[in-house]
Amino acid sequence: MLKTRLIPCLDVADGRVVKGVNFVGLRDAGDPVEAARAYDAAGADEICFLDIHATHENRGTMFDMVRRTAEQCFVPLTVGGGVRTKDDVRALLLAGADKVSFNSAAVANPDVIREAADQFGSQCIVCAIDAKSVAPGKWEIFTHGGRRETGIDAVEFARLVTAKGAGEILLTSMDRDGTKSGFNLEMTRAISDAVDVPVIASGGVGNLDHLVDGVTKGGASAVLAASIFHFGEYSVQEAKQHMIANGIPMRLQ
């Protein structure tokens, strides 16, 4: 059986790890390279590194930070933020990323997923979906760090980008982000059931039971968290042991 992955997420703004609530009110959480190195040592399965202001401020991802992080970390590194073209994917892979995440650019032109997957393989192309609940059982995609509504249905978009070649969906509930109230399990389950690639559940983890729920109720293949790890509430190993105790297969060091 495939093991479930536990992924700490490093949201980076102005060269620092930050964490907010509902994508605003950002709080400093340290140096990204140091944080990544600590999570690598702690037994994280992967690390997700998102330059959260890149698209909003219309600039490229910070390749130097990716390079320095990759030099010191030996778990897979997913990088996103400001990724617009297959050339950006190439540059990030050369800098040391293992996977590259599209977000706003894929919403604007889903064919960028196909172009990147055709050249580098679906296994390293992630599509990040940031969505809000707009009606019962309906979720809409927002882009540019949650600032721009699109009118696009999240479930239909997930189907589209996986058909184009995305090898993984990073699904964030904007309603739950930073609230510590748990994943949006209904949305996670709807998208997990709609696609045949792994779905990473993101947005809202406040305790270890939320991680379990993301897998057992949401159907996610991986669970992502930030605040509970950044501010020392739980360790990666505590999280993994709790998930194992609840019948979820995990990798241990």
C-alpha positions as CSV (number, residue, x, y, z in Angstrom):
1,M,0.0,0.0,0.0
2,L,1.2,3.5,-0.8
3,K,2.2,5.5,2.2
4,T,0.5,8.8,3.0
5,R,2.8,11.8,2.8
6,L,3.1,14.5,5.4
7,I,4.2,17.8,3.9
8,P,5.2,20.9,5.9
9,C,4.5,24.0,3.8
10,L,6.8,27.0,3.7
11,D,5.0,30.1,2.5
12,V,7.6,32.7,1.7
13,A,7.2,36.5,1.4
14,D,10.1,38.9,1.2
15,G,12.6,36.2,2.0
16,R,10.9,35.0,5.2
17,V,8.6,32.2,6.1
18,V,5.2,33.6,6.9
19,K,1.8,32.4,8.0
20,G,-1.6,34.2,7.9
21,V,-5.3,33.5,8.3
22,N,-7.4,33.3,5.1
23,F,-4.4,34.5,3.1
24,V,-4.0,37.8,5.1
25,G,-2.5,39.0,8.4
26,L,0.9,37.4,7.8
27,R,3.1,36.5,10.7
28,D,6.9,35.9,10.5
29,A,7.9,32.2,11.0
30,G,11.6,32.3,10.3
31,D,14.3,31.7,7.6
32,P,13.1,29.4,4.9
33,V,16.3,27.6,4.3
34,E,16.8,26.9,8.0
35,A,13.1,25.8,8.3
36,A,13.4,23.5,5.4
37,R,16.6,21.9,6.8
38,A,14.9,21.4,10.2
39,Y,11.9,19.7,8.6
40,D,14.2,17.5,6.5
41,A,15.9,16.4,9.7
42,A,12.6,15.9,11.5
43,G,11.4,13.3,8.9
44,A,9.0,15.3,6.6
45,D,8.2,13.3,3.5
46,E,8.3,16.3,1.3
47,I,8.6,20.1,1.7
48,C,6.4,22.6,-0.2
49,F,7.9,26.0,-0.8
50,L,5.5,28.7,-2.1
51,D,6.5,32.2,-2.9
52,I,3.1,33.6,-2.0
53,H,3.6,37.1,-3.4
54,A,5.2,36.2,-6.7
55,T,2.2,36.4,-9.0
56,H,0.6,39.3,-7.1
57,E,3.8,41.3,-7.4
58,N,4.5,40.0,-11.0
59,R,8.0,38.7,-10.4
60,G,9.7,35.3,-10.8
61,T,10.3,32.8,-8.1
62,M,13.4,33.3,-6.0
63,F,15.7,30.8,-7.7
64,D,18.6,31.4,-5.3
65,M,16.5,30.5,-2.2
66,V,15.4,27.3,-4.0
67,R,19.0,26.4,-4.8
68,R,20.2,27.0,-1.3
69,T,17.3,25.0,0.1
70,A,17.8,22.1,-2.3
71,E,21.5,21.9,-1.4
72,Q,20.6,21.3,2.2
73,C,17.5,19.1,2.0
74,F,17.2,15.6,0.8
75,V,13.5,15.1,0.7
76,P,11.5,16.0,-2.4
77,L,10.9,19.8,-2.8
78,T,7.9,21.2,-4.5
79,V,8.2,24.9,-5.5
80,G,5.5,27.3,-6.7
81,G,4.8,31.0,-7.0
82,G,5.2,33.0,-10.1
83,V,5.5,29.9,-12.3
84,R,4.2,30.9,-15.7
85,T,5.9,28.9,-18.5
86,K,7.7,25.6,-19.1
87,D,10.9,27.7,-19.1
88,D,10.2,28.6,-15.5
89,V,9.7,24.8,-14.8
90,R,13.1,24.1,-16.3
91,A,14.8,26.8,-14.3
92,L,13.3,25.6,-11.0
93,L,14.2,21.9,-11.7
94,L,17.8,23.0,-12.5
95,A,17.8,25.0,-9.2
96,G,17.0,21.8,-7.4
97,A,13.2,21.5,-7.2
98,D,11.7,18.0,-7.6
99,K,8.3,19.2,-8.6
100,V,7.0,22.6,-9.8
101,S,3.5,24.0,-9.0
102,F,1.4,26.1,-11.3
103,N,-1.4,28.2,-10.0
104,S,-2.6,31.4,-11.5
105,A,-0.9,30.7,-14.9
106,A,-2.8,27.4,-15.2
107,V,-6.1,29.2,-14.6
108,A,-5.3,31.7,-17.3
109,N,-4.1,29.1,-19.7
110,P,-4.5,25.4,-18.8
111,D,-2.4,24.4,-21.8
112,V,0.7,25.5,-19.9
113,I,0.2,22.3,-17.9
114,R,0.2,20.2,-21.0
115,E,3.3,21.9,-22.4
116,A,5.2,21.4,-19.1
117,A,4.1,17.8,-18.6
118,D,4.9,16.9,-22.2
119,Q,8.5,18.2,-21.8
120,F,9.3,17.2,-18.2
121,G,6.8,14.5,-17.3
122,S,3.6,14.6,-15.3
123,Q,5.4,13.3,-12.2
124,C,7.0,16.8,-11.6
125,I,4.0,19.0,-12.5
126,V,1.6,20.1,-9.8
127,C,-1.5,22.2,-10.2
128,A,-2.3,24.3,-7.1
129,I,-6.0,25.1,-6.7
130,D,-7.1,27.8,-4.2
131,A,-10.9,27.6,-3.8
132,K,-13.6,29.1,-1.7
133,S,-17.1,27.8,-0.9
134,V,-19.6,29.8,-2.9
135,A,-22.7,27.6,-2.4
136,P,-23.5,24.2,-0.8
137,G,-21.4,21.6,-2.6
138,K,-19.8,24.2,-4.9
139,W,-16.3,25.7,-4.8
140,E,-14.9,28.5,-6.9
141,I,-11.2,29.1,-7.8
142,F,-9.5,32.3,-6.8
143,T,-6.1,33.5,-8.1
144,H,-3.4,36.0,-7.3
145,G,-3.1,35.0,-3.6
146,G,-6.8,34.9,-3.3
147,R,-7.4,38.4,-4.5
148,R,-9.1,37.6,-7.8
149,E,-12.2,35.6,-8.4
150,T,-12.5,33.6,-11.6
151,G,-16.0,32.0,-11.6
152,I,-14.3,28.7,-12.4
153,D,-15.6,25.6,-10.7
154,A,-12.9,23.9,-8.7
155,V,-13.9,20.3,-9.4
156,E,-14.3,20.8,-13.1
157,F,-10.9,22.6,-13.2
158,A,-9.3,19.7,-11.4
159,R,-10.6,17.3,-14.0
160,L,-9.3,19.6,-16.8
161,V,-5.8,20.1,-15.5
162,T,-5.3,16.4,-14.8
163,A,-6.5,15.6,-18.3
164,K,-3.8,18.1,-19.5
165,G,-1.1,16.2,-17.6
166,A,-0.9,17.5,-14.0
167,G,0.5,14.7,-11.9
168,E,-0.8,16.1,-8.6
169,I,-3.3,18.6,-7.2
170,L,-2.4,20.8,-4.3
171,L,-5.9,21.8,-3.0
172,T,-6.2,24.7,-0.5
173,S,-9.4,25.7,1.1
174,M,-9.2,29.5,1.4
175,D,-12.1,29.5,3.8
176,R,-10.1,27.3,6.2
177,D,-6.5,28.6,5.6
178,G,-4.9,29.4,8.9
179,T,-8.1,29.0,10.9
180,K,-7.1,25.7,12.5
181,S,-10.7,24.5,12.0
182,G,-9.7,21.5,9.8
183,F,-9.7,20.8,6.1
184,N,-12.7,21.5,4.0
185,L,-13.4,17.7,3.8
186,E,-16.4,17.9,1.5
187,M,-14.3,19.8,-1.1
188,T,-11.3,17.5,-0.6
189,R,-13.4,14.4,-1.1
190,A,-15.2,15.8,-4.2
191,I,-11.9,16.5,-5.9
192,S,-10.2,13.3,-4.7
193,D,-13.1,11.4,-6.2
194,A,-13.1,13.4,-9.5
195,V,-9.4,12.8,-10.4
196,D,-7.1,9.9,-10.7
197,V,-3.9,11.6,-9.4
198,P,-2.8,12.3,-5.8
199,V,-4.6,15.2,-4.0
200,I,-2.7,17.1,-1.3
201,A,-5.2,18.5,1.3
202,S,-4.2,22.0,2.5
203,G,-5.7,24.8,4.6
204,G,-7.0,24.6,8.1
205,V,-5.0,22.1,10.1
206,G,-5.2,22.9,13.8
207,N,-4.6,19.5,15.4
208,L,-3.5,16.0,14.6
209,D,-7.0,14.6,14.1
210,H,-7.4,17.0,11.2
211,L,-4.6,15.3,9.4
212,V,-6.2,12.0,9.9
213,D,-9.6,13.3,8.7
214,G,-7.9,14.7,5.5
215,V,-7.0,11.1,4.5
216,T,-9.9,9.0,6.0
217,K,-12.7,11.4,5.2
218,G,-11.3,13.7,2.5
219,G,-9.6,10.9,0.5
220,A,-6.3,12.8,0.2
221,S,-3.0,11.1,-0.7
222,A,-1.0,13.6,1.3
223,V,-1.7,16.2,4.0
224,L,0.0,19.6,4.2
225,A,0.3,21.8,7.3
226,A,2.1,24.9,8.3
227,S,1.2,26.7,11.5
228,I,1.1,23.6,13.8
229,F,4.7,22.8,12.8
230,H,6.1,26.3,12.4
231,F,5.2,27.5,15.9
232,G,6.1,24.2,17.6
233,E,2.6,23.0,18.6
234,Y,3.4,19.5,17.2
235,S,6.4,17.8,15.7
236,V,6.4,15.9,12.4
237,Q,7.1,12.6,14.2
238,E,4.2,13.2,16.6
239,A,1.9,13.8,13.6
240,K,3.1,10.6,11.9
241,Q,2.7,8.5,15.0
242,H,-0.8,9.8,15.5
243,M,-1.7,9.0,11.9
244,I,-0.3,5.5,12.2
245,A,-2.3,5.0,15.4
246,N,-5.3,5.8,13.4
247,G,-4.5,3.1,10.8
248,I,-2.9,5.3,8.1
249,P,0.4,3.9,6.7
250,M,3.2,6.4,7.0
251,R,7.0,6.4,6.5
252,L,9.1,6.5,9.7
253,Q,12.8,7.3,9.9
